[in-house]
Amino acid sequence: MSVLIETSMGDLVLDLFVEHAPRACQNFLKLCKMKQYNYTKLFRVEKDFIVQGGDPERNDGTGRNRSIFGHLYGDQADYFESEIR
């Protein structure tokens, strides 16, 4: 599965390895749908390797962890299961 991210410096296409890291992919996709990464500063972009950004809430490059797991309950937790298979 791939995700297109539009930035002020051009588009990024990210390949998600759903079969290897399903929960990490679910977390990333849900945070994207929640617009958690809007206006996040990217400080490391290496072609065909990695993209790193800071904490979307503080946007200061500190990279505090954020996860949807443990925060969503009931119907909120049922998000696009079929989209990541």
PDB file of N, CA, C and O in Angstrom, chain B, residues numbered from 101:
ATOM      1  N   MET B 101       0.855  -1.171   0.000  1.00  0.00           N
ATOM      2  CA  MET B 101       0.000   0.000   0.000  1.00  0.00           C
ATOM      3  C   MET B 101       0.896   1.227   0.000  1.00  0.00           C
ATOM      4  O   MET B 101       1.945   1.243   0.644  1.00  0.00           O
ATOM      5  N   SER B 102       0.480   2.242  -0.718  1.00  0.00           N
ATOM      6  CA  SER B 102       1.223   3.495  -0.775  1.00  0.00           C
ATOM      7  C   SER B 102       0.334   4.656  -0.363  1.00  0.00           C
ATOM      8  O   SER B 102      -0.889   4.604  -0.494  1.00  0.00           O
ATOM      9  N   VAL B 103       0.973   5.703   0.137  1.00  0.00           N
ATOM     10  CA  VAL B 103       0.284   6.919   0.562  1.00  0.00           C
ATOM     11  C   VAL B 103       0.975   8.091  -0.110  1.00  0.00           C
ATOM     12  O   VAL B 103       2.204   8.159  -0.141  1.00  0.00           O
ATOM     13  N   LEU B 104       0.186   9.019  -0.651  1.00  0.00           N
ATOM     14  CA  LEU B 104       0.726  10.237  -1.249  1.00  0.00           C
ATOM     15  C   LEU B 104       0.610  11.360  -0.227  1.00  0.00           C
ATOM     16  O   LEU B 104      -0.469  11.628   0.299  1.00  0.00           O
ATOM     17  N   ILE B 105       1.734  12.010   0.046  1.00  0.00           N
ATOM     18  CA  ILE B 105       1.748  13.149   0.955  1.00  0.00           C
ATOM     19  C   ILE B 105       2.161  14.370   0.152  1.00  0.00           C
ATOM     20  O   ILE B 105       3.217  14.383  -0.482  1.00  0.00           O
ATOM     21  N   GLU B 106       1.320  15.392   0.185  1.00  0.00           N
ATOM     22  CA  GLU B 106       1.613  16.632  -0.519  1.00  0.00           C
ATOM     23  C   GLU B 106       2.323  17.576   0.433  1.00  0.00           C
ATOM     24  O   GLU B 106       1.840  17.831   1.536  1.00  0.00           O
ATOM     25  N   THR B 107       3.477  18.098   0.009  1.00  0.00           N
ATOM     26  CA  THR B 107       4.231  19.039   0.838  1.00  0.00           C
ATOM     27  C   THR B 107       4.468  20.319   0.054  1.00  0.00           C
ATOM     28  O   THR B 107       4.209  20.384  -1.147  1.00  0.00           O
ATOM     29  N   SER B 108       4.961  21.328   0.744  1.00  0.00           N
ATOM     30  CA  SER B 108       5.271  22.592   0.081  1.00  0.00           C
ATOM     31  C   SER B 108       6.483  22.457  -0.841  1.00  0.00           C
ATOM     32  O   SER B 108       6.718  23.327  -1.679  1.00  0.00           O
ATOM     33  N   MET B 109       7.244  21.388  -0.699  1.00  0.00           N
ATOM     34  CA  MET B 109       8.439  21.159  -1.518  1.00  0.00           C
ATOM     35  C   MET B 109       8.211  20.078  -2.570  1.00  0.00           C
ATOM     36  O   MET B 109       9.147  19.696  -3.272  1.00  0.00           O
ATOM     37  N   GLY B 110       6.992  19.584  -2.686  1.00  0.00           N
ATOM     38  CA  GLY B 110       6.692  18.537  -3.658  1.00  0.00           C
ATOM     39  C   GLY B 110       6.014  17.358  -2.989  1.00  0.00           C
ATOM     40  O   GLY B 110       5.845  17.327  -1.771  1.00  0.00           O
ATOM     41  N   ASP B 111       5.633  16.403  -3.795  1.00  0.00           N
ATOM     42  CA  ASP B 111       4.903  15.247  -3.288  1.00  0.00           C
ATOM     43  C   ASP B 111       5.853  14.130  -2.856  1.00  0.00           C
ATOM     44  O   ASP B 111       6.930  13.945  -3.423  1.00  0.00           O
ATOM     45  N   LEU B 112       5.417  13.393  -1.832  1.00  0.00           N
ATOM     46  CA  LEU B 112       6.132  12.207  -1.358  1.00  0.00           C
ATOM     47  C   LEU B 112       5.210  11.014  -1.500  1.00  0.00           C
ATOM     48  O   LEU B 112       4.029  11.103  -1.167  1.00  0.00           O
ATOM     49  N   VAL B 113       5.722   9.918  -1.980  1.00  0.00           N
ATOM     50  CA  VAL B 113       4.973   8.672  -2.016  1.00  0.00           C
ATOM     51  C   VAL B 113       5.627   7.738  -1.005  1.00  0.00           C
ATOM     52  O   VAL B 113       6.804   7.399  -1.125  1.00  0.00           O
ATOM     53  N   LEU B 114       4.852   7.332  -0.013  1.00  0.00           N
ATOM     54  CA  LEU B 114       5.352   6.442   1.034  1.00  0.00           C
ATOM     55  C   LEU B 114       4.799   5.044   0.816  1.00  0.00           C
ATOM     56  O   LEU B 114       3.595   4.866   0.633  1.00  0.00           O
ATOM     57  N   ASP B 115       5.675   4.061   0.836  1.00  0.00           N
ATOM     58  CA  ASP B 115       5.250   2.668   0.775  1.00  0.00           C
ATOM     59  C   ASP B 115       5.073   2.167   2.195  1.00  0.00           C
ATOM     60  O   ASP B 115       5.993   2.244   3.009  1.00  0.00           O
ATOM     61  N   LEU B 116       3.890   1.654   2.490  1.00  0.00           N
ATOM     62  CA  LEU B 116       3.606   1.090   3.811  1.00  0.00           C
ATOM     63  C   LEU B 116       3.685  -0.428   3.714  1.00  0.00           C
ATOM     64  O   LEU B 116       3.084  -1.032   2.826  1.00  0.00           O
ATOM     65  N   PHE B 117       4.406  -1.021   4.605  1.00  0.00           N
ATOM     66  CA  PHE B 117       4.576  -2.475   4.618  1.00  0.00           C
ATOM     67  C   PHE B 117       3.576  -3.084   5.597  1.00  0.00           C
ATOM     68  O   PHE B 117       3.927  -3.483   6.708  1.00  0.00           O
ATOM     69  N   VAL B 118       2.336  -3.143   5.158  1.00  0.00           N
ATOM     70  CA  VAL B 118       1.217  -3.564   5.993  1.00  0.00           C
ATOM     71  C   VAL B 118       1.395  -4.990   6.502  1.00  0.00           C
ATOM     72  O   VAL B 118       1.049  -5.289   7.645  1.00  0.00           O
ATOM     73  N   GLU B 119       1.924  -5.860   5.669  1.00  0.00           N
ATOM     74  CA  GLU B 119       2.069  -7.259   6.087  1.00  0.00           C
ATOM     75  C   GLU B 119       3.146  -7.418   7.157  1.00  0.00           C
ATOM     76  O   GLU B 119       3.106  -8.380   7.923  1.00  0.00           O
ATOM     77  N   HIS B 120       4.094  -6.510   7.227  1.00  0.00           N
ATOM     78  CA  HIS B 120       5.172  -6.598   8.211  1.00  0.00           C
ATOM     79  C   HIS B 120       4.882  -5.811   9.491  1.00  0.00           C
ATOM     80  O   HIS B 120       5.341  -6.186  10.570  1.00  0.00           O
ATOM     81  N   ALA B 121       4.131  -4.735   9.372  1.00  0.00           N
ATOM     82  CA  ALA B 121       3.857  -3.868  10.522  1.00  0.00           C
ATOM     83  C   ALA B 121       2.422  -3.358  10.464  1.00  0.00           C
ATOM     84  O   ALA B 121       2.206  -2.160  10.285  1.00  0.00           O
ATOM     85  N   PRO B 122       1.430  -4.247  10.612  1.00  0.00           N
ATOM     86  CA  PRO B 122       0.029  -3.831  10.442  1.00  0.00           C
ATOM     87  C   PRO B 122      -0.432  -2.777  11.444  1.00  0.00           C
ATOM     88  O   PRO B 122      -1.155  -1.855  11.066  1.00  0.00           O
ATOM     89  N   ARG B 123      -0.035  -2.886  12.699  1.00  0.00           N
ATOM     90  CA  ARG B 123      -0.493  -1.905  13.698  1.00  0.00           C
ATOM     91  C   ARG B 123       0.152  -0.538  13.475  1.00  0.00           C
ATOM     92  O   ARG B 123      -0.503   0.490  13.646  1.00  0.00           O
ATOM     93  N   ALA B 124       1.414  -0.521  13.101  1.00  0.00           N
ATOM     94  CA  ALA B 124       2.078   0.754  12.807  1.00  0.00           C
ATOM     95  C   ALA B 124       1.413   1.431  11.607  1.00  0.00           C
ATOM     96  O   ALA B 124       1.230   2.648  11.593  1.00  0.00           O
ATOM     97  N   CYS B 125       1.054   0.630  10.604  1.00  0.00           N
ATOM     98  CA  CYS B 125       0.371   1.183   9.423  1.00  0.00           C
ATOM     99  C   CYS B 125      -1.016   1.687   9.779  1.00  0.00           C
ATOM    100  O   CYS B 125      -1.424   2.754   9.321  1.00  0.00           O
ATOM    101  N   GLN B 126      -1.744   0.932  10.590  1.00  0.00           N
ATOM    102  CA  GLN B 126      -3.065   1.388  11.036  1.00  0.00           C
ATOM    103  C   GLN B 126      -2.942   2.713  11.775  1.00  0.00           C
ATOM    104  O   GLN B 126      -3.707   3.645  11.528  1.00  0.00           O
ATOM    105  N   ASN B 127      -1.985   2.789  12.672  1.00  0.00           N
ATOM    106  CA  ASN B 127      -1.778   3.996  13.459  1.00  0.00           C
ATOM    107  C   ASN B 127      -1.472   5.184  12.542  1.00  0.00           C
ATOM    108  O   ASN B 127      -2.068   6.251  12.694  1.00  0.00           O
ATOM    109  N   PHE B 128      -0.557   5.007  11.602  1.00  0.00           N
ATOM    110  CA  PHE B 128      -0.176   6.076  10.689  1.00  0.00           C
ATOM    111  C   PHE B 128      -1.365   6.530   9.843  1.00  0.00           C
ATOM    112  O   PHE B 128      -1.605   7.728   9.699  1.00  0.00           O
ATOM    113  N   LEU B 129      -2.103   5.579   9.289  1.00  0.00           N
ATOM    114  CA  LEU B 129      -3.239   5.925   8.435  1.00  0.00           C
ATOM    115  C   LEU B 129      -4.329   6.658   9.207  1.00  0.00           C
ATOM    116  O   LEU B 129      -4.901   7.628   8.709  1.00  0.00           O
ATOM    117  N   LYS B 130      -4.616   6.200  10.413  1.00  0.00           N
ATOM    118  CA  LYS B 130      -5.644   6.868  11.219  1.00  0.00           C
ATOM    119  C   LYS B 130      -5.203   8.280  11.584  1.00  0.00           C
ATOM    120  O   LYS B 130      -6.002   9.213  11.511  1.00  0.00           O
ATOM    121  N   LEU B 131      -3.940   8.449  11.977  1.00  0.00           N
ATOM    122  CA  LEU B 131      -3.452   9.789  12.290  1.00  0.00           C
ATOM    123  C   LEU B 131      -3.496  10.689  11.062  1.00  0.00           C
ATOM    124  O   LEU B 131      -3.766  11.884  11.180  1.00  0.00           O
ATOM    125  N   CYS B 132      -3.232  10.128   9.882  1.00  0.00           N
ATOM    126  CA  CYS B 132      -3.369  10.907   8.642  1.00  0.00           C
ATOM    127  C   CYS B 132      -4.810  11.347   8.436  1.00  0.00           C
ATOM    128  O   CYS B 132      -5.071  12.501   8.095  1.00  0.00           O
ATOM    129  N   LYS B 133      -5.752  10.417   8.646  1.00  0.00           N
ATOM    130  CA  LYS B 133      -7.169  10.764   8.476  1.00  0.00           C
ATOM    131  C   LYS B 133      -7.613  11.825   9.479  1.00  0.00           C
ATOM    132  O   LYS B 133      -8.520  12.610   9.203  1.00  0.00           O
ATOM    133  N   MET B 134      -6.969  11.841  10.641  1.00  0.00           N
ATOM    134  CA  MET B 134      -7.280  12.831  11.671  1.00  0.00           C
ATOM    135  C   MET B 134      -6.539  14.154  11.413  1.00  0.00           C
ATOM    136  O   MET B 134      -6.639  15.091  12.204  1.00  0.00           O
ATOM    137  N   LYS B 135      -5.801  14.219  10.308  1.00  0.00           N
ATOM    138  CA  LYS B 135      -5.026  15.400   9.928  1.00  0.00           C
ATOM    139  C   LYS B 135      -3.955  15.744  10.963  1.00  0.00           C
ATOM    140  O   LYS B 135      -3.589  16.906  11.137  1.00  0.00           O
ATOM    141  N   GLN B 136      -3.472  14.729  11.632  1.00  0.00           N
ATOM    142  CA  GLN B 136      -2.471  14.917  12.674  1.00  0.00           C
ATOM    143  C   GLN B 136      -1.142  15.448  12.129  1.00  0.00           C
ATOM    144  O   GLN B 136      -0.404  16.132  12.839  1.00  0.00           O
ATOM    145  N   TYR B 137      -0.847  15.132  10.878  1.00  0.00           N
ATOM    146  CA  TYR B 137       0.443  15.513  10.309  1.00  0.00           C
ATOM    147  C   TYR B 137       0.401  16.804   9.497  1.00  0.00           C
ATOM    148  O   TYR B 137       1.420  17.212   8.939  1.00  0.00           O
ATOM    149  N   ASN B 138      -0.752  17.447   9.422  1.00  0.00           N
ATOM    150  CA  ASN B 138      -0.834  18.710   8.686  1.00  0.00           C
ATOM    151  C   ASN B 138       0.147  19.721   9.278  1.00  0.00           C
ATOM    152  O   ASN B 138       0.182  19.926  10.491  1.00  0.00           O
ATOM    153  N   TYR B 139       0.927  20.337   8.428  1.00  0.00           N
ATOM    154  CA  TYR B 139       1.883  21.396   8.782  1.00  0.00           C
ATOM    155  C   TYR B 139       3.052  20.893   9.634  1.00  0.00           C
ATOM    156  O   TYR B 139       3.735  21.693  10.274  1.00  0.00           O
ATOM    157  N   THR B 140       3.284  19.599   9.649  1.00  0.00           N
ATOM    158  CA  THR B 140       4.425  19.058  10.381  1.00  0.00           C
ATOM    159  C   THR B 140       5.707  19.330   9.602  1.00  0.00           C
ATOM    160  O   THR B 140       5.762  19.131   8.388  1.00  0.00           O
ATOM    161  N   LYS B 141       6.728  19.785  10.307  1.00  0.00           N
ATOM    162  CA  LYS B 141       8.020  20.029   9.678  1.00  0.00           C
ATOM    163  C   LYS B 141       8.735  18.699   9.484  1.00  0.00           C
ATOM    164  O   LYS B 141       8.843  17.896  10.410  1.00  0.00           O
ATOM    165  N   LEU B 142       9.221  18.478   8.264  1.00  0.00           N
ATOM    166  CA  LEU B 142      10.034  17.305   7.980  1.00  0.00           C
ATOM    167  C   LEU B 142      11.490  17.737   8.033  1.00  0.00           C
ATOM    168  O   LEU B 142      11.883  18.693   7.364  1.00  0.00           O
ATOM    169  N   PHE B 143      12.288  17.035   8.826  1.00  0.00           N
ATOM    170  CA  PHE B 143      13.671  17.454   8.958  1.00  0.00           C
ATOM    171  C   PHE B 143      14.663  16.479   8.344  1.00  0.00           C
ATOM    172  O   PHE B 143      15.856  16.772   8.262  1.00  0.00           O
ATOM    173  N   ARG B 144      14.179  15.334   7.919  1.00  0.00           N
ATOM    174  CA  ARG B 144      15.071  14.375   7.266  1.00  0.00           C
ATOM    175  C   ARG B 144      14.293  13.643   6.189  1.00  0.00           C
ATOM    176  O   ARG B 144      13.322  12.945   6.479  1.00  0.00           O
ATOM    177  N   VAL B 145      14.715  13.802   4.959  1.00  0.00           N
ATOM    178  CA  VAL B 145      14.106  13.107   3.832  1.00  0.00           C
ATOM    179  C   VAL B 145      15.241  12.512   3.005  1.00  0.00           C
ATOM    180  O   VAL B 145      16.056  13.243   2.442  1.00  0.00           O
ATOM    181  N   GLU B 146      15.290  11.193   2.936  1.00  0.00           N
ATOM    182  CA  GLU B 146      16.294  10.510   2.129  1.00  0.00           C
ATOM    183  C   GLU B 146      15.569   9.626   1.125  1.00  0.00           C
ATOM    184  O   GLU B 146      14.836   8.711   1.503  1.00  0.00           O
ATOM    185  N   LYS B 147      15.777   9.904  -0.140  1.00  0.00           N
ATOM    186  CA  LYS B 147      15.099   9.184  -1.217  1.00  0.00           C
ATOM    187  C   LYS B 147      15.287   7.678  -1.070  1.00  0.00           C
ATOM    188  O   LYS B 147      16.384   7.194  -0.791  1.00  0.00           O
ATOM    189  N   ASP B 148      14.200   6.958  -1.261  1.00  0.00           N
ATOM    190  CA  ASP B 148      14.166   5.496  -1.183  1.00  0.00           C
ATOM    191  C   ASP B 148      14.579   4.958   0.185  1.00  0.00           C
ATOM    192  O   ASP B 148      14.976   3.799   0.299  1.00  0.00           O
ATOM    193  N   PHE B 149      14.488   5.793   1.229  1.00  0.00           N
ATOM    194  CA  PHE B 149      14.868   5.301   2.554  1.00  0.00           C
ATOM    195  C   PHE B 149      13.931   5.756   3.661  1.00  0.00           C
ATOM    196  O   PHE B 149      13.199   4.937   4.216  1.00  0.00           O
ATOM    197  N   ILE B 150      13.935   7.042   3.998  1.00  0.00           N
ATOM    198  CA  ILE B 150      13.240   7.462   5.204  1.00  0.00           C
ATOM    199  C   ILE B 150      12.750   8.907   5.107  1.00  0.00           C
ATOM    200  O   ILE B 150      13.325   9.736   4.401  1.00  0.00           O
ATOM    201  N   VAL B 151      11.671   9.179   5.839  1.00  0.00           N
ATOM    202  CA  VAL B 151      11.180  10.537   6.060  1.00  0.00           C
ATOM    203  C   VAL B 151      10.962  10.658   7.562  1.00  0.00           C
ATOM    204  O   VAL B 151      10.306   9.810   8.167  1.00  0.00           O
ATOM    205  N   GLN B 152      11.505  11.700   8.160  1.00  0.00           N
ATOM    206  CA  GLN B 152      11.311  11.919   9.588  1.00  0.00           C
ATOM    207  C   GLN B 152      10.761  13.313   9.827  1.00  0.00           C
ATOM    208  O   GLN B 152      11.170  14.286   9.195  1.00  0.00           O
ATOM    209  N   GLY B 153       9.827  13.377  10.753  1.00  0.00           N
ATOM    210  CA  GLY B 153       9.256  14.656  11.152  1.00  0.00           C
ATOM    211  C   GLY B 153       9.160  14.724  12.656  1.00  0.00           C
ATOM    212  O   GLY B 153       9.285  13.712  13.346  1.00  0.00           O
ATOM    213  N   GLY B 154       8.940  15.909  13.154  1.00  0.00           N
ATOM    214  CA  GLY B 154       8.829  16.096  14.591  1.00  0.00           C
ATOM    215  C   GLY B 154       7.425  15.816  15.093  1.00  0.00           C
ATOM    216  O   GLY B 154       6.579  15.289  14.370  1.00  0.00           O
ATOM    217  N   ASP B 155       7.203  16.172  16.316  1.00  0.00           N
ATOM    218  CA  ASP B 155       5.906  16.011  16.954  1.00  0.00           C
ATOM    219  C   ASP B 155       4.913  16.959  16.294  1.00  0.00           C
ATOM    220  O   ASP B 155       5.107  18.174  16.319  1.00  0.00           O
ATOM    221  N   PRO B 156       3.825  16.403  15.690  1.00  0.00           N
ATOM    222  CA  PRO B 156       2.863  17.272  15.004  1.00  0.00           C
ATOM    223  C   PRO B 156       2.200  18.294  15.920  1.00  0.00           C
ATOM    224  O   PRO B 156       1.796  19.362  15.459  1.00  0.00           O
ATOM    225  N   GLU B 157       2.083  17.986  17.206  1.00  0.00           N
ATOM    226  CA  GLU B 157       1.426  18.930  18.110  1.00  0.00           C
ATOM    227  C   GLU B 157       2.356  20.083  18.482  1.00  0.00           C
ATOM    228  O   GLU B 157       1.931  21.237  18.532  1.00  0.00           O
ATOM    229  N   ARG B 158       3.613  19.769  18.740  1.00  0.00           N
ATOM    230  CA  ARG B 158       4.564  20.815  19.129  1.00  0.00           C
ATOM    231  C   ARG B 158       5.311  21.358  17.920  1.00  0.00           C
ATOM    232  O   ARG B 158       5.747  22.509  17.915  1.00  0.00           O
ATOM    233  N   ASN B 159       5.458  20.512  16.884  1.00  0.00           N
ATOM    234  CA  ASN B 159       6.113  20.891  15.630  1.00  0.00           C
ATOM    235  C   ASN B 159       7.505  21.480  15.860  1.00  0.00           C
ATOM    236  O   ASN B 159       7.896  22.462  15.230  1.00  0.00           O
ATOM    237  N   ASP B 160       8.238  20.850  16.780  1.00  0.00           N
ATOM    238  CA  ASP B 160       9.563  21.370  17.111  1.00  0.00           C
ATOM    239  C   ASP B 160      10.686  20.362  16.879  1.00  0.00           C
ATOM    240  O   ASP B 160      11.827  20.600  17.275  1.00  0.00           O
ATOM    241  N   GLY B 161      10.364  19.235  16.238  1.00  0.00           N
ATOM    242  CA  GLY B 161      11.397  18.253  15.945  1.00  0.00           C
ATOM    243  C   GLY B 161      11.735  17.320  17.084  1.00  0.00           C
ATOM    244  O   GLY B 161      12.670  16.528  16.972  1.00  0.00           O
ATOM    245  N   THR B 162      10.992  17.393  18.186  1.00  0.00           N
ATOM    246  CA  THR B 162      11.320  16.533  19.322  1.00  0.00           C
ATOM    247  C   THR B 162      10.823  15.106  19.128  1.00  0.00           C
ATOM    248  O   THR B 162      11.361  14.184  19.743  1.00  0.00           O
ATOM    249  N   GLY B 163       9.820  14.902  18.296  1.00  0.00           N
ATOM    250  CA  GLY B 163       9.367  13.560  17.954  1.00  0.00           C
ATOM    251  C   GLY B 163       8.720  12.779  19.070  1.00  0.00           C
ATOM    252  O   GLY B 163       8.887  11.561  19.128  1.00  0.00           O
ATOM    253  N   ARG B 164       7.987  13.424  19.963  1.00  0.00           N
ATOM    254  CA  ARG B 164       7.251  12.678  20.997  1.00  0.00           C
ATOM    255  C   ARG B 164       6.348  11.658  20.338  1.00  0.00           C
ATOM    256  O   ARG B 164       5.805  11.907  19.262  1.00  0.00           O
ATOM    257  N   ASN B 165       6.187  10.523  20.969  1.00  0.00           N
ATOM    258  CA  ASN B 165       5.351   9.457  20.400  1.00  0.00           C
ATOM    259  C   ASN B 165       3.870   9.793  20.487  1.00  0.00           C
ATOM    260  O   ASN B 165       3.416  10.435  21.435  1.00  0.00           O
ATOM    261  N   ARG B 166       3.127   9.348  19.482  1.00  0.00           N
ATOM    262  CA  ARG B 166       1.672   9.506  19.478  1.00  0.00           C
ATOM    263  C   ARG B 166       1.084   8.263  18.840  1.00  0.00           C
ATOM    264  O   ARG B 166       1.517   7.830  17.773  1.00  0.00           O
ATOM    265  N   SER B 167       0.100   7.703  19.502  1.00  0.00           N
ATOM    266  CA  SER B 167      -0.536   6.499  18.996  1.00  0.00           C
ATOM    267  C   SER B 167      -2.036   6.581  19.219  1.00  0.00           C
ATOM    268  O   SER B 167      -2.506   7.157  20.200  1.00  0.00           O
ATOM    269  N   ILE B 168      -2.775   5.995  18.293  1.00  0.00           N
ATOM    270  CA  ILE B 168      -4.223   5.941  18.447  1.00  0.00           C
ATOM    271  C   ILE B 168      -4.635   4.811  19.366  1.00  0.00           C
ATOM    272  O   ILE B 168      -5.738   4.831  19.913  1.00  0.00           O
ATOM    273  N   PHE B 169      -3.768   3.823  19.547  1.00  0.00           N
ATOM    274  CA  PHE B 169      -4.110   2.654  20.349  1.00  0.00           C
ATOM    275  C   PHE B 169      -4.216   3.051  21.820  1.00  0.00           C
ATOM    276  O   PHE B 169      -3.325   3.699  22.369  1.00  0.00           O
ATOM    277  N   GLY B 170      -5.304   2.657  22.436  1.00  0.00           N
ATOM    278  CA  GLY B 170      -5.561   3.029  23.810  1.00  0.00           C
ATOM    279  C   GLY B 170      -6.333   4.328  23.944  1.00  0.00           C
ATOM    280  O   GLY B 170      -6.750   4.691  25.044  1.00  0.00           O
ATOM    281  N   HIS B 171      -6.527   5.033  22.835  1.00  0.00           N
ATOM    282  CA  HIS B 171      -7.246   6.305  22.883  1.00  0.00           C
ATOM    283  C   HIS B 171      -8.607   6.246  22.198  1.00  0.00           C
ATOM    284  O   HIS B 171      -9.483   7.064  22.481  1.00  0.00           O
ATOM    285  N   LEU B 172      -8.785   5.280  21.299  1.00  0.00           N
ATOM    286  CA  LEU B 172     -10.047   5.151  20.577  1.00  0.00           C
ATOM    287  C   LEU B 172     -10.810   3.946  21.092  1.00  0.00           C
ATOM    288  O   LEU B 172     -10.236   2.876  21.298  1.00  0.00           O
ATOM    289  N   TYR B 173     -12.096   4.123  21.298  1.00  0.00           N
ATOM    290  CA  TYR B 173     -12.932   3.055  21.839  1.00  0.00           C
ATOM    291  C   TYR B 173     -14.197   2.916  21.008  1.00  0.00           C
ATOM    292  O   TYR B 173     -14.584   3.836  20.289  1.00  0.00           O
ATOM    293  N   GLY B 174     -14.833   1.763  21.113  1.00  0.00           N
ATOM    294  CA  GLY B 174     -16.110   1.535  20.450  1.00  0.00           C
ATOM    295  C   GLY B 174     -16.032   1.688  18.946  1.00  0.00           C
ATOM    296  O   GLY B 174     -15.116   1.171  18.305  1.00  0.00           O
ATOM    297  N   ASP B 175     -17.011   2.410  18.378  1.00  0.00           N
ATOM    298  CA  ASP B 175     -17.075   2.595  16.929  1.00  0.00           C
ATOM    299  C   ASP B 175     -15.878   3.353  16.377  1.00  0.00           C
ATOM    300  O   ASP B 175     -15.505   3.152  15.222  1.00  0.00           O
ATOM    301  N   GLN B 176     -15.265   4.223  17.183  1.00  0.00           N
ATOM    302  CA  GLN B 176     -14.097   4.961  16.724  1.00  0.00           C
ATOM    303  C   GLN B 176     -12.958   4.013  16.349  1.00  0.00           C
ATOM    304  O   GLN B 176     -12.202   4.282  15.417  1.00  0.00           O
ATOM    305  N   ALA B 177     -12.843   2.914  17.074  1.00  0.00           N
ATOM    306  CA  ALA B 177     -11.740   1.980  16.851  1.00  0.00           C
ATOM    307  C   ALA B 177     -11.918   1.178  15.566  1.00  0.00           C
ATOM    308  O   ALA B 177     -10.950   0.610  15.061  1.00  0.00           O
ATOM    309  N   ASP B 178     -13.124   1.120  15.032  1.00  0.00           N
ATOM    310  CA  ASP B 178     -13.385   0.384  13.795  1.00  0.00           C
ATOM    311  C   ASP B 178     -13.128   1.291  12.601  1.00  0.00           C
ATOM    312  O   ASP B 178     -14.060   1.863  12.037  1.00  0.00           O
ATOM    313  N   TYR B 179     -11.889   1.417  12.227  1.00  0.00           N
ATOM    314  CA  TYR B 179     -11.531   2.287  11.129  1.00  0.00           C
ATOM    315  C   TYR B 179     -10.867   1.498  10.020  1.00  0.00           C
ATOM    316  O   TYR B 179      -9.866   0.815  10.236  1.00  0.00           O
ATOM    317  N   PHE B 180     -11.417   1.596   8.870  1.00  0.00           N
ATOM    318  CA  PHE B 180     -10.928   1.053   7.623  1.00  0.00           C
ATOM    319  C   PHE B 180     -10.069  -0.209   7.731  1.00  0.00           C
ATOM    320  O   PHE B 180      -9.014  -0.280   7.101  1.00  0.00           O
ATOM    321  N   GLU B 181     -10.490  -1.199   8.508  1.00  0.00           N
ATOM    322  CA  GLU B 181      -9.769  -2.477   8.573  1.00  0.00           C
ATOM    323  C   GLU B 181      -9.564  -3.057   7.190  1.00  0.00           C
ATOM    324  O   GLU B 181      -8.474  -3.532   6.871  1.00  0.00           O
ATOM    325  N   SER B 182     -10.603  -3.026   6.361  1.00  0.00           N
ATOM    326  CA  SER B 182     -10.512  -3.632   5.038  1.00  0.00           C
ATOM    327  C   SER B 182      -9.562  -2.868   4.122  1.00  0.00           C
ATOM    328  O   SER B 182      -9.079  -3.441   3.146  1.00  0.00           O
ATOM    329  N   GLU B 183      -9.279  -1.609   4.398  1.00  0.00           N
ATOM    330  CA  GLU B 183      -8.395  -0.825   3.540  1.00  0.00           C
ATOM    331  C   GLU B 183      -6.932  -1.216   3.676  1.00  0.00           C
ATOM    332  O   GLU B 183      -6.133  -0.936   2.782  1.00  0.00           O
ATOM    333  N   ILE B 184      -6.568  -1.859   4.782  1.00  0.00           N
ATOM    334  CA  ILE B 184      -5.152  -2.172   4.971  1.00  0.00           C
ATOM    335  C   ILE B 184      -4.844  -3.653   4.720  1.00  0.00           C
ATOM    336  O   ILE B 184      -3.735  -4.104   5.005  1.00  0.00           O
ATOM    337  N   ARG B 185      -5.778  -4.389   4.206  1.00  0.00           N
ATOM    338  CA  ARG B 185      -5.515  -5.813   3.934  1.00  0.00           C
ATOM    339  C   ARG B 185      -5.187  -6.037   2.500  1.00  0.00           C
ATOM    340  O   ARG B 185      -4.938  -7.172   2.093  1.00  0.00           O
TER     341      ARG B 185
END
